[in-house]
Amino acid sequence: MLFSNIFTQNTFIPDDNFEQSLIDMGLDSGPLDDFVLTSNISSLLEIFIMNSNISDLTGIEDFTALEHLQIDNNNITNLDISKLSRLRTLVANNNTISNLDISENLLLENLFLDNNFLNDLDISENLLLANVSLVNNTISSLDFKNHKNLSIVELDNNNLISLDLRNQENENINIFSTENNPNLQCIFVDNINYSVNNWVSIDATSFFVENERQCKNVLCNIIVDSFSDVTNCDSYILPTLINGNFYTESNGNGMQLNAGDIITNSQKIYIYNVDPLDPLCFKESSFQIDICNFSSQKDNFFPSFFTPNDDGINDFWIVKSTKEIKSIYIFDRFGKILSSPNPAVGWNGIFKGKKMISNTYWYQIIFHDNSFKKGHFSLLRN
């Protein structure tokens, strides 16, 4: 509960660890007395209070100008941000939050709530959401149909049953994962082929579908063979199938392959099986074949780290590929593009003249044949 006094204009801060953090930041003065001058906090644009053993964030309601709030690694169970109408970023990983109302935070763009106890989250009013990570909660349903700005969607380790991503902008989602959601059978998307080819971090029991009719098909009684990813040198011979046929593309498209065919190039192979009496009843699996031709393998190099310390050693993140590169994009944790370097020069770890901090960064490499590669690497500074 917030106590405001019209004469003293104080904000009630009952949690001593919260108040001590404000004292440490010069926003309050000791000794601890459960109050802070409202004028000291009401115009703050951002606040970062991590690892402070805070249990009660009462008083945050008077931080009315806040745009960025980060409160990782505390013991917060209840969080009232309804008065923070300007909030754009909320990072509250590793707390004990079980309920959260964000219906008044209409400007919210970045929402990171990993490792909490959320079993429900209404995002219907937060149409500007771009980067969402809700890993390790117990959320059962999410609907992103009206969220056109999505770039990151990480939902691993939940209890998802329903997930709708049909926002007509799926190609803008750079990072997507829903692993360890065993009850999530249907993931509604704009285009199945695009999602299958670009979003690989899903459970084997989950399927991309475009409509409710396709979702019903997921439940139909038909079996398809499946194989683990394989790595062979020089070639791979397709094995015998019992249920289904081999194809080079999803949904029984592309070239049909047969058992005994020799694969000499790295590619994804699809196994598709359809009920001859019901074309709407089908199943599909896929597996990746990597052919590790030694002569080409050493000519491909995608560094896992670089050290831009201006010592002339490993100062640039530079990739090498036997395939001609069209463009490279480097992203930060929130999906913001930091650089599109010349492939021959690489990235020096600078964005808008500022040296980026030691952290993990993501990349997407687009080749001239329109294939692409995604991954991440570490920037390490002394």
N, C-alpha and C positions, 0 to 999 in steps of 0.2 A: 504494500500500500504506500502511496506517495503522499507525504505531508508537505504542503506548501503554505508558507506564511506570507501574507501580502505585505507585511512590514519588513521582515528580515529577508524575504525572498531566498529562503534556503530550500534545498532538496534533501529529502530523507534518504540516507544511505545506511541501512541497518547492517550490512555485511562488512565486518571489519577489514577483511582482505580486499574487498572492493574499494573501500575508502582509503586503505593504505596505498593501493595502486594509484589512486588519484593524487594522494600526497606525494608519492614518488615522481609523478609526472608534473608536479608543481601546480596542480589544479585545486589543491586544498592544503591546509596547514594543520599540523598536529596541535594538541594531541587528538586521538580518535574521539569523536563526539557524535557520530552518526549523521552528520550534516555536512553539506558542501554548499558554497554560494552558487545559486542557480546561474548567476551571470558569468561564472567561471566556466560553465559547461555548455550553455545553451547555444553557443555559436561554433562549437567544434565541428569540423567536417569529417574527421576520422579519429578512431581510437582503437588501440591494439592492446589487449590485456590477456596474455597467455600464461599458462603455467602458474597461476596465482592462487589456486585452491579456493576460488570463489564459488559459493553455493547459491547466493541470492543476488540477483542483479537489479533488485528494486532501486529505482532512481534513474535507470537508463531512459525512462519516459521523458525526462526533462532535457535530454541531449537532442533536442528537436531538429537541429541542423545536420545531424549525422548523415553522411553519405556512405561511409565504409566502417563496418564494425567487425572486428575479429576478436574472438574470445575462445580460442582453442584451449583444450587441455585444462578444463576447470571441472567443477562438480555441479553445474547448473542444471536444474530439473525444469523449472518454470521460467519462461522468457516472454515478457510482454514488450513487443516492439510496435504496437499499434499506433503510437504517437510519432513514430519515426517515418513520416511520410516522404522524406527525401532519400531514404535509404536505397542505395544501389548495390551494395555488397554486404552479405552476411556470411561470415565464416565462423562456424561454431562446432568444429570437429571435436570428437573425444570429450563429450559431456554426457549428461543423463537426461536429455530433453525428451519428454514423452508426448507432449502436445505443443503445437506451435501454430498460431494464427498469423498468416502473412497477407490477409485479405486487404489490409489498409496500405500495404507497401507496394503501391502501383508502379514505382520506378525500379523495382528490384531487378537486377540483371545477373548477379552472381550469387549463387546459393550453394554453400558447401556445409553439409551437415553429416559427415561421415561419423560412424561409431556413436550413435545415440539410440534412443528407444522409441523412435517414431513408428507408429503403426498406421498413421493416416496423415495426409498432407494435402490440403486444398490449394491448388495452384491456379485455379480458374481466373483469378483477378490479376495474376502476375504475367501479363502478356509480353513483357519485355525480357523475360528470362532468356539468357544466352548460355550460361555455363552452370550446369547443375550436377552436383555429386552428392548422392544420398547413400553411399555404400555402408553396409552393415547396420541396417535398421530392420523393421518388420513391416514395411509398407506393402499393402496388397494391391493398390490400384493407382495409376497415374494416367492423366489424359493431357497430351501435349498438342492436340490438333490445332489450337489457335495460337501457338507459340512459334512465330515466324523467324525468330532470331537465334534459334538453338545452334550451338557450336560444340558443346561438351555435354554428354549425357552418360553418367556413370551410376549404375544402380545395382551393382553386385551385392550378393548376400542380403537379400530381402525375402519377403513372402509374396512376391508379385504373382497375381493371377491375371490381371488385366493391364495392358500397356498399349497406348495408342499414340503413334508418332506421325500420323498422316497430316503434316503441316504444310505439304507441297514445297518444302524447302529442305528435304532430307540430305541433299548433296552438300549442304553447308555444315552438316554435323561431322566434325573432324575426329572426335573421339566418342566411341559408343561401347558400352559394355553392360551386360546383364547376367553375368555368370553367377551360379549358385542361387538360382531362383527355380527350384525343381517343379513348382506348380504352374510356371509360366509356359503355356503351350503356344499361344498365338501372340506374335508381336506385329501389330498393324503398322504398315509402312506405306510410303508412296509407291515404291517400285521394288518388287521382290529381287530382281536380278541385281540391282544396284546394292541393295542391302546385303545380299549373300556375298557379293564380291568385295565389299568394303567393311562390313561390320562382322568380324569373325569371333568376337568375344561374347559368345552366347552359349547356353547349354545345348547339349545334343538333343534334349527333349523340347527345345523351343524352335518355332518355325516362323519365318517371315510370311505374312499374308497381307493382301491388299483389301480384303473385304470379309464380311461375316461368313459368306458362303465358302470361301477358301478356308476359313478357320474351322468350319464344320468338317471339312475334308481331313484336317489334321487328326480328327478323332476316328476316322474310318478304319475298318478292320483289314489292313493290308500290311505286309511286311516287306522291308527292303534290306538288302545286305549292306553292311558297312565295314570299312577298313580303316586302320590307323594310318596317319601320315607316314610316308616312307622316304628315305634318302638312299639313293643308289648311285654308284659311279658308272658312267657310260650309258646305261639303259635299264629299263624296268619292264618286265613282262606282265601284262594284265592277267590276274588269276580268274579262275572259273567262278561264275555267279550262279546262285540258286534262285534268288529273288531279285529281279530287276535287270536292267541293261545299262551299259556304260555309255555316257555322252560327254561331249566336251563343254556343254553349257547346261545351265540349270533348266528344270522343267521339261526334260526330254528334248531340248533344242541342241543345235549345233550338229556335229558329226557323231553318228553312232559308232562306238568301238566294240570290239569283240575280245573275249578271252583269248590270250595268246598274242594279241597285238603288242608290238614293242614300242615303248615310249622312250624317246631320246632327248626330249626337252622338258624342263621343269614346268609343271602346270597343275591346275586343279581338275580332278576327274569327278564327275557326278554319276551317281547310280540312281536311276529313276524306275519306279515300278507303278503301274496303273492297273486298276481292276478292269478287265475287258468288258465287264457288264455295266460298269459305272465310271465314266471318264472323269467324274468329279471326285473319285476316290483314288488318291495316289499318295505315294510317299517318296522321299528323296533323301539321300545321304551324299556326302562328298569326302574326298581325302586329297591331300596335297602330295604330289610327287616332286621331289627335288633331285635333279640330276647333277651331281657334283663333279663336273668335268674339271680336272685339275688345272688345265691350261688356262681356263677362263676364270676359275675360282680365285686365283691369286691376283687377277687383274681387277677384281671387284673389291672395294674397300669402303665400308661405311663405319667410320670411327665411333666408338662408344663413349669417347670423352676427348676433350682438348683442354689445354692450359694456357690461356691468353695472358701470360704474365710479362709480355714484352721482353722475353729473354732470347727470342729468336728460335725457340724450340717448341714446336707444336702450338704455335700462337693462333693458327687458323683451323677451323673445322672444315676439312676438304674431303669430298667423296671421290672415289674412282669407280668407274663402271665401264664395262665393255659395251653397254648400250648407250647411245647418244642421249644426253640429258637436255631436255627442253627448258626446264625451270626447277628451282628449289625454293621451298617456303619453310621458314623456321617460325615456330609458335612458342608462346609461353604457356604456363599452366592454365591460363584462362582462355586459350585459343586465339589470342591476339597475334597477328603476324608481326614479327620483329624484324625480319630480313628476307630478302629474295636475292641472295648473293649470286655473283657470277660463278658457275660451277668450277671454273679453272682457278678462281681466287679463293673461294670459300668465305666463311663468316669469321670475323674477328671478335665476336662477343659484344659488339657495340650496337645500341639502338638509340637513334636520335642524339648521337654524340655522348651517350652515357654508357659506362661500362656496366653490363648486366652482372648480377651477383651469381655466386656459385649456386647452381641449381640444376634440375633436370629440365630439358627443353625437347620439344617434339619437331619432327621434320616430315615433309612430304616431297618426294622427288617425282617429277613427271617426265617421262621419257618421250622421245619423238614418235614412238609407235603408239602413244597415248596410254601405255601401261604406267603403273606408278608403284612406288614403294613408300611405306610409312614406318616410322620408328622413333626412337628417342635417344638422347645422348646426354652426357653430363658436362657442364662447364665448371672447371675447377680453377680457383685462384688461390695464390698464396695468402 
